[in-house]
Amino acid sequence: MLKYIILSFAFLIFLGCKDDNPITIIKPGVPPTYDTVEIGSYFPAYPNSYWMYQDLNGDTIIHQTDSAYFLFSNYNPINNPYDTTKYYAPLYDSMIVKKYSLYVGSSSYHESGWKTILPDSIYIGNMFTEQYIWSSTYYSGKITAIDTTMEISSVQYDSVLVVVEYIGPSVGTFTYGRTYYAKNIGIIKTEYWGINGDSITSEEILIKYHIER
């Protein structure tokens, strides 16, 4: 009997104190916010955009971005194991875009999984490494023109930037192509001719595009 009296008394104390000591309900926290990568003016890879080209055979080639920004992390267990920073970025032809860098995939042959298509510092004569492939192959580029004007398929483009492409055991060894960028449009033309070749073997010319800013 004494046992029940003690339990009843304890229960009454709990009821009397519940307003003074409410049970704390742990609510889900506000999701953290992450930065969105910068979009480069010479490669405006905004989501839901596309660029349509024609090649030497007259075939149509479309390069496009996905319809939204996606959340990614800098973490890489081999190349970058200590940086867990997350960020939002677009996808261009299924490759992550960070301004002028494209994630082409990680492997033991790449120094990193990234390819730089343009440097952050834009000026004539700037030679930059695009990508290093183990054990001794460098892809590099050199800016040879800025703010030039050119006509492609009866369309005039202003503020065009030209990059000569190189390949070899060191930066700037053998020329093999050229890429043309128009400001606020992106790539308007690519041409490749093989290592120091004379004739163009591959080409893409912009014929239509849509950029959704």
Secondary structure, DSSP 8 states (H G I E B T S, - for coil): -HHHHHHHHHHHHHHHHTTTS-------------EE---BTTB---TT-EEEEEETTS-EEEEEB-SS-EEEE--BTTTBTT---EEEE-EETTEEEETTEEE----TTBSSSEEESS-SS--TT-EEEEEEETTTEEEEEEEEEEEEEEEETTEEEEEEEEEEEEEESSTT-EEEEEEEEETTTEEEEEEE-STT-SS--EEEEEEEEE---
